[in-house]
């Protein structure tokens, strides 16, 4: 039998050990303040610094995404914030207190779903979640409620080892929120899932979002972050590049929208010369037309007699904004 949370312990190869923060007048909890405040956090492994003076504020009740490529430092940052790993320097306030030294009263207010989650392997889904509820002082009724919310009714009496990867991920999230935590940490919850399982889990996370819990969520799937997050912080090579709403990042992106015209190769010369068309290329699927505004683009194409039946539109996305901000494609 294993415990639920298999978070890493103190890291190896640290060049500098940050002292535990004392709780005094300057660290008294502010019940209305941000539940997470990170100031100038650095983390090194040997001579390699992986977090470079990170500052981060997570507002109460928000669904805050930390987005970046694999290796950007997302998991290291998460582990430092919830106390599974020490920073080399800098400070963290979690619900008004430092996460280290460990405080059972503080831990009881957190939900943590790490990338590697362990389960009671011989238990059924319902037994596992009921045990987690009991450990945190929650009821079996709450466990049963989450089985329904997370779409696990079909497998409630199946052994944890017999359910799919997507179902186990949903169970991991349910285990992290069974006690109504004030702050929930979700580290790459959809990583390694097939597209269908990813879609299903994202739909369940939308329900978690509606409970009003403060959520800190890491991902390299930017379409998920665009759908789920109130705010995102772009983490690139250990640096926070910017923090803003997905809508603000997309609005500030200079990337163009595109329209795919199936079988429109014969119209290429006409399209290229139209006002408002930035460029156009022939692809195996048709002509891709880049326009600054989709509505104006369709109007110009129609006025020129270019057939638009069956056209597909791709608007500017959070991934476009990420590329503009970092100068690189997301690495998964």
C-alpha positions as YAML, in Angstrom:
chain: A
units: angstrom
residues:
- id: 1
  name: UNK
  ca: [0.00, 0.00, 0.00]
- id: 2
  name: UNK
  ca: [1.36, 3.41, -0.91]
- id: 3
  name: UNK
  ca: [0.53, 6.93, 0.06]
- id: 4
  name: UNK
  ca: [-1.14, 9.30, -2.34]
- id: 5
  name: UNK
  ca: [1.41, 12.04, -2.65]
- id: 6
  name: UNK
  ca: [4.83, 10.97, -3.84]
- id: 7
  name: UNK
  ca: [6.49, 14.37, -4.02]
- id: 8
  name: UNK
  ca: [10.27, 14.66, -4.24]
- id: 9
  name: UNK
  ca: [12.17, 15.37, -1.08]
- id: 10
  name: UNK
  ca: [15.06, 17.79, -0.66]
- id: 11
  name: UNK
  ca: [17.01, 18.02, -3.88]
- id: 12
  name: UNK
  ca: [20.60, 16.98, -4.46]
- id: 13
  name: UNK
  ca: [23.50, 19.08, -5.62]
- id: 14
  name: UNK
  ca: [22.24, 22.39, -4.25]
- id: 15
  name: UNK
  ca: [24.91, 25.07, -4.17]
- id: 16
  name: UNK
  ca: [23.22, 27.09, -1.43]
- id: 17
  name: UNK
  ca: [20.65, 26.06, 1.16]
- id: 18
  name: UNK
  ca: [18.03, 28.68, 1.92]
- id: 19
  name: UNK
  ca: [17.28, 28.96, 5.64]
- id: 20
  name: UNK
  ca: [13.81, 28.22, 6.91]
- id: 21
  name: UNK
  ca: [11.79, 31.40, 7.20]
- id: 22
  name: UNK
  ca: [10.66, 32.36, 10.67]
- id: 23
  name: UNK
  ca: [7.06, 33.33, 11.24]
- id: 24
  name: UNK
  ca: [6.94, 36.69, 12.98]
- id: 25
  name: UNK
  ca: [4.99, 39.93, 12.73]
- id: 26
  name: UNK
  ca: [6.09, 40.43, 9.12]
- id: 27
  name: UNK
  ca: [4.66, 37.01, 8.20]
- id: 28
  name: UNK
  ca: [1.26, 37.20, 9.88]
- id: 29
  name: UNK
  ca: [-1.36, 35.84, 7.48]
- id: 30
  name: UNK
  ca: [-3.51, 38.34, 5.63]
- id: 31
  name: UNK
  ca: [-6.86, 36.57, 5.14]
- id: 32
  name: UNK
  ca: [-7.69, 38.84, 2.21]
- id: 33
  name: UNK
  ca: [-4.25, 38.94, 0.61]
- id: 34
  name: UNK
  ca: [-2.83, 36.81, -2.20]
- id: 35
  name: UNK
  ca: [-2.44, 33.20, -1.04]
- id: 36
  name: UNK
  ca: [0.85, 32.80, -2.93]
- id: 37
  name: UNK
  ca: [3.67, 35.34, -3.07]
- id: 38
  name: UNK
  ca: [7.05, 34.39, -4.54]
- id: 39
  name: UNK
  ca: [9.91, 36.87, -4.29]
- id: 40
  name: UNK
  ca: [13.22, 36.59, -6.16]
- id: 41
  name: UNK
  ca: [13.33, 32.79, -5.99]
- id: 42
  name: UNK
  ca: [16.41, 31.12, -7.41]
- id: 43
  name: UNK
  ca: [17.22, 27.43, -7.62]
- id: 44
  name: UNK
  ca: [20.49, 25.82, -8.66]
- id: 45
  name: UNK
  ca: [21.62, 22.25, -9.21]
- id: 46
  name: UNK
  ca: [25.39, 22.28, -8.88]
- id: 47
  name: UNK
  ca: [26.63, 25.09, -11.12]
- id: 48
  name: UNK
  ca: [23.43, 25.19, -13.18]
- id: 49
  name: UNK
  ca: [20.79, 27.73, -12.14]
- id: 50
  name: UNK
  ca: [17.32, 26.65, -13.30]
- id: 51
  name: UNK
  ca: [15.23, 29.42, -11.73]
- id: 52
  name: UNK
  ca: [16.51, 32.97, -12.09]
- id: 53
  name: UNK
  ca: [14.97, 35.41, -9.61]
- id: 54
  name: UNK
  ca: [11.33, 34.40, -10.10]
- id: 55
  name: UNK
  ca: [8.61, 36.74, -8.80]
- id: 56
  name: UNK
  ca: [5.02, 35.50, -8.80]
- id: 57
  name: UNK
  ca: [1.77, 36.56, -7.15]
- id: 58
  name: UNK
  ca: [-1.31, 34.35, -7.33]
- id: 59
  name: UNK
  ca: [-4.58, 36.07, -6.48]
- id: 60
  name: UNK
  ca: [-7.19, 34.44, -4.27]
- id: 61
  name: UNK
  ca: [-9.77, 32.39, -6.15]
- id: 62
  name: UNK
  ca: [-7.92, 32.55, -9.47]
- id: 63
  name: UNK
  ca: [-7.02, 29.69, -11.81]
- id: 64
  name: UNK
  ca: [-3.40, 30.66, -12.44]
- id: 65
  name: UNK
  ca: [-1.43, 28.87, -15.13]
- id: 66
  name: UNK
  ca: [2.35, 28.61, -15.35]
- id: 67
  name: UNK
  ca: [3.04, 27.79, -18.98]
- id: 68
  name: UNK
  ca: [6.28, 26.83, -20.65]
- id: 69
  name: UNK
  ca: [8.19, 24.15, -22.49]
- id: 70
  name: UNK
  ca: [9.44, 20.97, -20.87]
- id: 71
  name: UNK
  ca: [12.54, 21.90, -18.88]
- id: 72
  name: UNK
  ca: [11.48, 25.51, -18.33]
- id: 73
  name: UNK
  ca: [11.43, 25.04, -14.54]
- id: 74
  name: UNK
  ca: [7.68, 24.68, -13.96]
- id: 75
  name: UNK
  ca: [7.81, 21.63, -11.69]
- id: 76
  name: UNK
  ca: [10.77, 22.99, -9.72]
- id: 77
  name: UNK
  ca: [8.85, 26.22, -9.11]
- id: 78
  name: UNK
  ca: [5.72, 24.35, -8.02]
- id: 79
  name: UNK
  ca: [7.68, 22.16, -5.62]
- id: 80
  name: UNK
  ca: [9.34, 25.20, -4.06]
- id: 81
  name: UNK
  ca: [6.01, 26.97, -3.61]
- id: 82
  name: UNK
  ca: [4.29, 24.06, -1.83]
- id: 83
  name: UNK
  ca: [7.40, 23.14, 0.15]
- id: 84
  name: UNK
  ca: [8.59, 19.88, -1.42]
- id: 85
  name: UNK
  ca: [11.87, 21.53, -2.44]
- id: 86
  name: UNK
  ca: [13.94, 24.37, -0.99]
- id: 87
  name: UNK
  ca: [14.93, 27.40, -3.04]
- id: 88
  name: UNK
  ca: [18.60, 28.28, -3.22]
- id: 89
  name: UNK
  ca: [17.56, 31.82, -2.31]
- id: 90
  name: UNK
  ca: [14.46, 33.99, -2.22]
- id: 91
  name: UNK
  ca: [11.24, 33.73, -0.22]
- id: 92
  name: UNK
  ca: [7.80, 32.16, -0.57]
- id: 93
  name: UNK
  ca: [4.64, 33.03, 1.34]
- id: 94
  name: UNK
  ca: [1.89, 30.42, 1.16]
- id: 95
  name: UNK
  ca: [-1.36, 31.46, 2.83]
- id: 96
  name: UNK
  ca: [0.66, 34.05, 4.71]
- id: 97
  name: UNK
  ca: [3.30, 31.60, 5.97]
- id: 98
  name: UNK
  ca: [6.54, 30.09, 4.66]
- id: 99
  name: UNK
  ca: [6.02, 26.55, 3.36]
- id: 100
  name: UNK
  ca: [9.10, 25.38, 5.31]
- id: 101
  name: UNK
  ca: [9.57, 24.12, 7.95]
- id: 102
  name: UNK
  ca: [6.59, 21.84, 7.40]
- id: 103
  name: UNK
  ca: [3.45, 22.82, 9.32]
- id: 104
  name: UNK
  ca: [0.67, 20.19, 9.47]
- id: 105
  name: UNK
  ca: [-1.93, 22.93, 9.88]
- id: 106
  name: UNK
  ca: [-0.76, 24.57, 6.64]
- id: 107
  name: UNK
  ca: [-0.52, 21.27, 4.75]
- id: 108
  name: UNK
  ca: [-4.15, 20.53, 5.63]
- id: 109
  name: UNK
  ca: [-5.16, 23.66, 3.70]
- id: 110
  name: UNK
  ca: [-3.39, 22.55, 0.51]
- id: 111
  name: UNK
  ca: [-4.23, 20.12, -2.28]
- id: 112
  name: UNK
  ca: [-1.27, 18.76, -4.25]
- id: 113
  name: UNK
  ca: [-1.42, 16.71, -7.44]
- id: 114
  name: UNK
  ca: [2.20, 16.08, -8.47]
- id: 115
  name: UNK
  ca: [3.28, 14.57, -11.78]
- id: 116
  name: UNK
  ca: [3.95, 11.23, -10.06]
- id: 117
  name: UNK
  ca: [0.94, 10.32, -7.93]
- id: 118
  name: UNK
  ca: [0.76, 7.07, -5.97]
- id: 119
  name: UNK
  ca: [-2.42, 5.25, -5.00]
- id: 120
  name: UNK
  ca: [-3.65, 2.54, -2.66]
- id: 121
  name: UNK
  ca: [-3.11, -0.04, -5.37]
- id: 122
  name: UNK
  ca: [-5.33, -2.80, -3.96]
- id: 123
  name: UNK
  ca: [-8.24, -0.47, -3.32]
- id: 124
  name: UNK
  ca: [-11.15, 0.32, -5.59]
- id: 125
  name: UNK
  ca: [-11.61, 3.87, -6.82]
- id: 126
  name: UNK
  ca: [-14.28, 4.48, -4.17]
- id: 127
  name: UNK
  ca: [-12.21, 2.89, -1.40]
- id: 128
  name: UNK
  ca: [-9.14, 4.92, -2.33]
- id: 129
  name: UNK
  ca: [-10.98, 8.22, -2.41]
- id: 130
  name: UNK
  ca: [-12.88, 7.36, 0.77]
- id: 131
  name: UNK
  ca: [-9.57, 6.66, 2.52]
- id: 132
  name: UNK
  ca: [-8.15, 9.97, 1.35]
- id: 133
  name: UNK
  ca: [-11.27, 11.72, 2.60]
- id: 134
  name: UNK
  ca: [-10.90, 10.09, 6.02]
- id: 135
  name: UNK
  ca: [-7.22, 11.02, 6.25]
- id: 136
  name: UNK
  ca: [-8.09, 14.67, 5.66]
- id: 137
  name: UNK
  ca: [-11.17, 14.68, 7.91]
- id: 138
  name: UNK
  ca: [-13.64, 14.78, 5.01]
- id: 139
  name: UNK
  ca: [-16.68, 12.54, 4.62]
- id: 140
  name: UNK
  ca: [-17.44, 9.56, 2.40]
- id: 141
  name: UNK
  ca: [-20.28, 11.67, 1.01]
- id: 142
  name: UNK
  ca: [-17.69, 14.18, -0.24]
- id: 143
  name: UNK
  ca: [-15.73, 11.34, -1.84]
- id: 144
  name: UNK
  ca: [-18.88, 10.06, -3.56]
- id: 145
  name: UNK
  ca: [-19.69, 13.59, -4.74]
- id: 146
  name: UNK
  ca: [-16.26, 13.86, -6.37]
- id: 147
  name: UNK
  ca: [-16.65, 10.48, -8.05]
- id: 148
  name: UNK
  ca: [-19.65, 11.98, -9.83]
- id: 149
  name: UNK
  ca: [-18.05, 15.38, -10.50]
- id: 150
  name: UNK
  ca: [-14.91, 13.78, -11.97]
- id: 151
  name: UNK
  ca: [-16.84, 11.33, -14.15]
- id: 152
  name: UNK
  ca: [-15.68, 8.19, -12.35]
- id: 153
  name: UNK
  ca: [-19.08, 6.58, -11.71]
- id: 154
  name: UNK
  ca: [-18.46, 3.79, -14.23]
- id: 155
  name: UNK
  ca: [-15.26, 2.67, -12.46]
- id: 156
  name: UNK
  ca: [-16.13, 3.48, -8.85]
- id: 157
  name: UNK
  ca: [-15.92, -0.22, -7.87]
- id: 158
  name: UNK
  ca: [-12.92, -1.05, -10.08]
- id: 159
  name: UNK
  ca: [-9.43, -1.47, -8.67]
- id: 160
  name: UNK
  ca: [-7.26, 1.58, -9.17]
- id: 161
  name: UNK
  ca: [-4.73, -0.56, -11.07]
- id: 162
  name: UNK
  ca: [-7.40, -1.60, -13.59]
- id: 163
  name: UNK
  ca: [-8.64, 1.81, -14.69]
- id: 164
  name: UNK
  ca: [-7.26, 3.86, -17.59]
- id: 165
  name: UNK
  ca: [-4.54, 6.48, -17.35]
- id: 166
  name: UNK
  ca: [-7.06, 9.26, -17.83]
- id: 167
  name: UNK
  ca: [-9.27, 7.87, -15.08]
- id: 168
  name: UNK
  ca: [-6.30, 7.64, -12.71]
- id: 169
  name: UNK
  ca: [-5.45, 11.27, -13.42]
- id: 170
  name: UNK
  ca: [-9.02, 12.28, -12.60]
- id: 171
  name: UNK
  ca: [-8.77, 10.24, -9.40]
- id: 172
  name: UNK
  ca: [-5.50, 12.01, -8.55]
- id: 173
  name: UNK
  ca: [-7.19, 15.39, -8.92]
- id: 174
  name: UNK
  ca: [-10.17, 14.20, -6.86]
- id: 175
  name: UNK
  ca: [-7.79, 13.01, -4.13]
- id: 176
  name: UNK
  ca: [-6.17, 16.46, -4.04]
- id: 177
  name: UNK
  ca: [-9.47, 18.33, -3.60]
- id: 178
  name: UNK
  ca: [-11.44, 15.91, -1.40]
- id: 179
  name: UNK
  ca: [-10.90, 18.11, 1.68]
- id: 180
  name: UNK
  ca: [-11.84, 21.43, 0.01]
- id: 181
  name: UNK
  ca: [-8.29, 22.86, 0.00]
- id: 182
  name: UNK
  ca: [-7.78, 26.60, -0.11]
- id: 183
  name: UNK
  ca: [-4.94, 26.28, -2.63]
- id: 184
  name: UNK
  ca: [-4.67, 23.48, -5.20]
- id: 185
  name: UNK
  ca: [-1.46, 22.63, -7.06]
- id: 186
  name: UNK
  ca: [-1.87, 20.78, -10.38]
- id: 187
  name: UNK
  ca: [1.44, 19.87, -12.03]
- id: 188
  name: UNK
  ca: [0.98, 18.88, -15.68]
- id: 189
  name: UNK
  ca: [-2.27, 17.00, -14.93]
- id: 190
  name: UNK
  ca: [-2.86, 16.04, -18.58]
- id: 191
  name: UNK
  ca: [0.72, 15.05, -19.47]
- id: 192
  name: UNK
  ca: [1.12, 11.66, -21.18]
- id: 193
  name: UNK
  ca: [-2.62, 11.28, -21.79]
- id: 194
  name: UNK
  ca: [-4.12, 10.52, -25.19]
- id: 195
  name: UNK
  ca: [-6.15, 13.36, -26.79]
- id: 196
  name: UNK
  ca: [-9.52, 11.93, -25.72]
- id: 197
  name: UNK
  ca: [-8.42, 11.49, -22.10]
- id: 198
  name: UNK
  ca: [-6.90, 14.98, -22.11]
- id: 199
  name: UNK
  ca: [-10.16, 16.47, -23.34]
- id: 200
  name: UNK
  ca: [-12.16, 14.60, -20.70]
- id: 201
  name: UNK
  ca: [-9.87, 15.70, -17.87]
- id: 202
  name: UNK
  ca: [-9.93, 19.33, -19.00]
- id: 203
  name: UNK
  ca: [-13.72, 19.22, -18.88]
- id: 204
  name: UNK
  ca: [-13.50, 17.94, -15.29]
- id: 205
  name: UNK
  ca: [-11.00, 20.67, -14.39]
- id: 206
  name: UNK
  ca: [-13.52, 23.24, -15.59]
- id: 207
  name: UNK
  ca: [-15.84, 21.90, -12.89]
- id: 208
  name: UNK
  ca: [-13.06, 22.15, -10.29]
- id: 209
  name: UNK
  ca: [-12.55, 25.76, -11.38]
- id: 210
  name: UNK
  ca: [-16.19, 26.50, -10.56]
- id: 211
  name: UNK
  ca: [-15.64, 25.52, -6.90]
- id: 212
  name: UNK
  ca: [-13.70, 28.77, -6.40]
- id: 213
  name: UNK
  ca: [-10.49, 27.18, -5.12]
- id: 214
  name: UNK
  ca: [-7.25, 29.02, -5.83]
- id: 215
  name: UNK
  ca: [-5.51, 26.83, -8.43]
- id: 216
  name: UNK
  ca: [-1.90, 26.91, -9.60]
- id: 217
  name: UNK
  ca: [-1.60, 24.81, -12.73]
- id: 218
  name: UNK
  ca: [1.41, 24.01, -14.90]
- id: 219
  name: UNK
  ca: [1.14, 22.86, -18.49]
- id: 220
  name: UNK
  ca: [2.82, 22.91, -21.88]
- id: 221
  name: UNK
  ca: [-0.55, 22.43, -23.61]
- id: 222
  name: UNK
  ca: [-1.37, 26.06, -24.26]
- id: 223
  name: UNK
  ca: [-4.81, 25.44, -25.73]
- id: 224
  name: UNK
  ca: [-5.78, 24.03, -22.31]
- id: 225
  name: UNK
  ca: [-4.40, 27.06, -20.50]
- id: 226
  name: UNK
  ca: [-6.31, 29.33, -22.85]
- id: 227
  name: UNK
  ca: [-9.58, 27.57, -21.94]
- id: 228
  name: UNK
  ca: [-9.00, 27.15, -18.20]
- id: 229
  name: UNK
  ca: [-6.90, 29.98, -16.82]
- id: 230
  name: UNK
  ca: [-7.85, 33.43, -15.55]
- id: 231
  name: UNK
  ca: [-4.18, 34.43, -15.61]
- id: 232
  name: UNK
  ca: [-1.04, 32.84, -17.04]
- id: 233
  name: UNK
  ca: [2.63, 33.38, -16.27]
- id: 234
  name: UNK
  ca: [4.99, 32.57, -19.14]
- id: 235
  name: UNK
  ca: [8.05, 30.74, -17.79]
- id: 236
  name: UNK
  ca: [10.94, 30.43, -20.22]
- id: 237
  name: UNK
  ca: [14.33, 28.96, -19.26]
- id: 238
  name: UNK
  ca: [13.76, 29.77, -15.60]
- id: 239
  name: UNK
  ca: [12.56, 33.35, -16.14]
- id: 240
  name: UNK
  ca: [9.01, 34.70, -15.81]
- id: 241
  name: UNK
  ca: [8.63, 36.58, -19.09]
- id: 242
  name: UNK
  ca: [5.23, 38.09, -18.33]
- id: 243
  name: UNK
  ca: [2.00, 37.53, -16.41]
- id: 244
  name: UNK
  ca: [-1.37, 38.49, -17.89]
- id: 245
  name: UNK
  ca: [-4.77, 37.14, -18.85]
- id: 246
  name: UNK
  ca: [-4.81, 34.86, -21.90]
- id: 247
  name: UNK
  ca: [-7.06, 37.40, -23.65]
- id: 248
  name: UNK
  ca: [-4.58, 40.23, -23.04]
- id: 249
  name: UNK
  ca: [-1.66, 38.18, -24.34]
- id: 250
  name: UNK
  ca: [-3.59, 37.21, -27.45]
- id: 251
  name: UNK
  ca: [-4.78, 40.79, -28.03]
- id: 252
  name: UNK
  ca: [-1.18, 42.02, -27.85]
- id: 253
  name: UNK
  ca: [0.08, 39.41, -30.28]
- id: 254
  name: UNK
  ca: [1.05, 40.64, -33.72]
- id: 255
  name: UNK
  ca: [0.49, 37.24, -35.31]
- id: 256
  name: UNK
  ca: [-2.09, 37.07, -38.06]
- id: 257
  name: UNK
  ca: [-5.18, 34.94, -38.40]
- id: 258
  name: UNK
  ca: [-5.33, 32.51, -41.30]
- id: 259
  name: UNK
  ca: [-7.99, 31.17, -43.63]
- id: 260
  name: UNK
  ca: [-7.58, 27.83, -45.42]
- id: 261
  name: UNK
  ca: [-9.31, 27.79, -48.81]
- id: 262
  name: UNK
  ca: [-9.57, 24.17, -50.04]
- id: 263
  name: UNK
  ca: [-8.61, 23.74, -53.68]
- id: 264
  name: UNK
  ca: [-8.00, 27.45, -54.22]
- id: 265
  name: UNK
  ca: [-4.55, 27.24, -55.81]
- id: 266
  name: UNK
  ca: [-5.76, 28.74, -59.08]
- id: 267
  name: UNK
  ca: [-6.73, 31.91, -57.18]
- id: 268
  name: UNK
  ca: [-3.29, 32.48, -55.65]
- id: 269
  name: UNK
  ca: [-2.29, 35.45, -57.83]
- id: 270
  name: UNK
  ca: [-5.64, 37.16, -57.25]
- id: 271
  name: UNK
  ca: [-5.54, 36.57, -53.50]
- id: 272
  name: UNK
  ca: [-1.96, 37.80, -53.07]
- id: 273
  name: UNK
  ca: [-2.80, 41.21, -54.51]
- id: 274
  name: UNK
  ca: [-5.87, 41.87, -52.35]
- id: 275
  name: UNK
  ca: [-5.95, 44.65, -49.76]
- id: 276
  name: UNK
  ca: [-5.69, 43.28, -46.21]
- id: 277
  name: UNK
  ca: [-4.05, 40.02, -47.26]
- id: 278
  name: UNK
  ca: [-0.62, 39.74, -45.64]
- id: 279
  name: UNK
  ca: [0.52, 36.71, -47.64]
- id: 280
  name: UNK
  ca: [-0.76, 33.45, -49.10]
- id: 281
  name: UNK
  ca: [0.83, 30.05, -49.68]
- id: 282
  name: UNK
  ca: [-0.25, 26.92, -51.51]
- id: 283
  name: UNK
  ca: [-0.29, 23.83, -49.27]
- id: 284
  name: UNK
  ca: [-1.43, 20.23, -49.89]
- id: 285
  name: UNK
  ca: [-4.75, 21.16, -48.27]
- id: 286
  name: UNK
  ca: [-5.36, 24.33, -50.27]
- id: 287
  name: UNK
  ca: [-4.32, 27.99, -50.04]
- id: 288
  name: UNK
  ca: [-3.52, 29.39, -46.59]
- id: 289
  name: UNK
  ca: [-4.33, 33.10, -46.55]
- id: 290
  name: UNK
  ca: [-2.93, 35.22, -43.70]
- id: 291
  name: UNK
  ca: [-5.07, 38.22, -42.81]
- id: 292
  name: UNK
  ca: [-4.98, 40.73, -39.98]
- id: 293
  name: UNK
  ca: [-8.76, 40.59, -39.55]
- id: 294
  name: UNK
  ca: [-10.80, 37.51, -40.48]
- id: 295
  name: UNK
  ca: [-14.07, 39.34, -41.11]
- id: 296
  name: UNK
  ca: [-12.47, 41.92, -43.40]
- id: 297
  name: UNK
  ca: [-10.50, 39.15, -45.10]
- id: 298
  name: UNK
  ca: [-13.64, 37.20, -46.00]
- id: 299
  name: UNK
  ca: [-15.28, 40.37, -47.31]
- id: 300
  name: UNK
  ca: [-12.31, 41.15, -49.56]
- id: 301
  name: UNK
  ca: [-12.14, 37.57, -50.86]
- id: 302
  name: UNK
  ca: [-15.86, 37.52, -51.63]
- id: 303
  name: UNK
  ca: [-15.68, 40.89, -53.41]
- id: 304
  name: UNK
  ca: [-12.90, 39.51, -55.62]
- id: 305
  name: UNK
  ca: [-14.99, 36.47, -56.50]
- id: 306
  name: UNK
  ca: [-12.78, 34.00, -54.65]
- id: 307
  name: UNK
  ca: [-14.84, 30.95, -53.51]
- id: 308
  name: UNK
  ca: [-14.86, 30.63, -49.71]
- id: 309
  name: UNK
  ca: [-17.15, 27.60, -49.31]
- id: 310
  name: UNK
  ca: [-15.59, 25.11, -46.90]
- id: 311
  name: UNK
  ca: [-13.02, 27.63, -45.66]
- id: 312
  name: UNK
  ca: [-11.43, 26.95, -42.26]
- id: 313
  name: UNK
  ca: [-10.37, 29.77, -39.93]
- id: 314
  name: UNK
  ca: [-7.51, 29.72, -37.46]
- id: 315
  name: UNK
  ca: [-7.44, 32.71, -35.15]
- id: 316
  name: UNK
  ca: [-4.55, 34.03, -33.08]
- id: 317
  name: UNK
  ca: [-3.94, 31.74, -30.11]
- id: 318
  name: UNK
  ca: [-2.08, 31.73, -26.81]
- id: 319
  name: UNK
  ca: [0.57, 29.61, -28.52]
- id: 320
  name: UNK
  ca: [1.12, 32.41, -31.06]
- id: 321
  name: UNK
  ca: [1.57, 34.84, -28.16]
- id: 322
  name: UNK
  ca: [4.02, 32.45, -26.48]
- id: 323
  name: UNK
  ca: [6.13, 32.26, -29.65]
- id: 324
  name: UNK
  ca: [6.15, 36.05, -29.96]
- id: 325
  name: UNK
  ca: [7.17, 36.51, -26.31]
- id: 326
  name: UNK
  ca: [9.87, 33.83, -26.17]
- id: 327
  name: UNK
  ca: [11.02, 33.62, -29.77]
- id: 328
  name: UNK
  ca: [10.59, 29.84, -29.81]
- id: 329
  name: UNK
  ca: [7.99, 27.14, -30.31]
- id: 330
  name: UNK
  ca: [6.66, 25.32, -27.26]
- id: 331
  name: UNK
  ca: [8.63, 22.12, -26.62]
- id: 332
  name: UNK
  ca: [6.56, 19.17, -25.37]
...
